[in-house]
Amino acid sequence: MWPTTVRARATVGACAVVAAALALASFALLGLLENNLRRNAEDDARRQAETVARLAATGRLDRVRPVGRGVEFVQVVGPDGQILFTSPTLAGVPPFPPAGPGVPGTRFHTWKVRPGGGEHRQRVVQVVTDTPQGLATVYAGASLRDADAADDTTTAALAIGVPLLLATVALVTWRVTGRALKPVEEIRAEVAGISDRDLHRRVPVPATRDEVARLAQTMNATLDRLEASGVRQRQFIADASHELRSPITVLRTQLEVALAVRDPQLWPELISGALEDIERLQQLSSDLLLLARIDAAQPVAAVRLSLTALVQDTVDARLGDRVPVRTDLAPGVEVSGSELWLSRVVTNLLDNAQRYADREIRVALRTGGVPHARSAVLEVTDDGPGIPPEDRERVFERFARLDDARSRDHGGTGLGLAIARDLTSHHGGTLTAGDSPRGARMVVRLPLADPSR
């Protein structure tokens, strides 16, 4: 029975709150009105009863004036139950029975009597006083006709007005909620119609600048990221297919030539070329698998390690490099991350520098940054041809080569720097190509390990 839509729930909730508030206000209003009118009637009856009681105490009941404004009747009953005085409206009415002990004092009662043939509530004041004949009781009654009429009128008005007000609240809430939720339904309908083949579509952004508008903007930003991811995946697949096609084609050609040539003296050369292409295929496949792992990897486990020792060990493990590597490593630089992946970052940067360096490669490690955001800074610099400023971002794209023929000759797959940047980003760091007076300078920045851990 509970409404299932936000619009219906908002309407029911608003009506329930307003109904509760109106019920409390109605009861409070009726109570205040009743008390006020009853108090006025009591005051009128008490003044009249006290005036008559003073006259009765001195034996001058013959001087009782007609009842005042708001008082319906007066009756004085003697100690023997005889009526000493009564107003014309109580002609023929027997004496009122005494209420409470017969001692001097003032008491209030609410009775329903029939003075003059009518029937309505009376607020009766009973005053017991000493007279020359003994204790006499004075009764003065003030009609509650005004209170009853006001109660009836107010109740009727509330009985008609409260439902109308609740209906108005329900209608306004229903319409306002519907207008507020209309953009949400439009967003839902648009998103429901978006498939993986039309990620270019976007949801409408209302001009209200409220939570719904921010929801639409967030949804469009998410669709932008999904579209960009899809574009990168398609481009990656196309580039990977192209990169794999070339060595496979060359390998097949060499094998066909080796099969067609009957001279055994040429076979070693042909087989050697085929092995080189197979090695390139193995390296390319390994890089592609690593990129897939990086794209699907969870956050790196926070393992504290010495970046100084890792870089030094990686440099020392390289045997037979064409260009010597000089190091300038600050001691005690520690970061949190994966030793295997950070070692791969250093290896890829050194491989890239070895391809293009002329005589020297420098590796420097230091700490930098403001005190509250210090980081480890690793620089790998070579004295090769360098990277033009306009290409310093393109070199980190997958399968990007500034000189395709030379890169192939050097055996590069075009993935080394892309893998290094992805691994660095996975550790919360950055990899950029910086300025250098000669050659290329790759700069890695990684957050330092928390000293409190």
Secondary structure, DSSP 8 states (H G I E B T S, - for coil): ----SHHHHHHHHHHHHHHHHHHHHHHHHHHHHHHHHHHHHHHHHHHHHHHHHHHHHTT-GGG-----TTEEEEEEE-TTS-EEEE-GGGTT-------S-SSSEEEEEEEEE-GGG--EEEEEEEEEEEETTEEEEEEEEEE-HHHHHHHHHHHHHHHHHHHHHHHHHHHHHHHHHHHHHHHHHHHHHHHHT--TT-TT------TT-SHHHHHHHHHHHHHHHHHHHHHHHHHHHHHHHHHHHHHHHHHHHHHHHHHH---GGGHHHHHHHHHHHHHHHHHHHHHHHHHHHHHH-------EEEHHHHHHHHHHT--S-SS-EEEEE-TT-EEES-HHHHHHHHHHHHHHHHHH-SS-EEEEEEEES-GGG-EEEEEEEE-SS---GGGTTGGGSTT--SSHHHHHHTT--S-HHHHHHHHHHHTT-EEEEE--SSS-EEEEEEEB--TT-
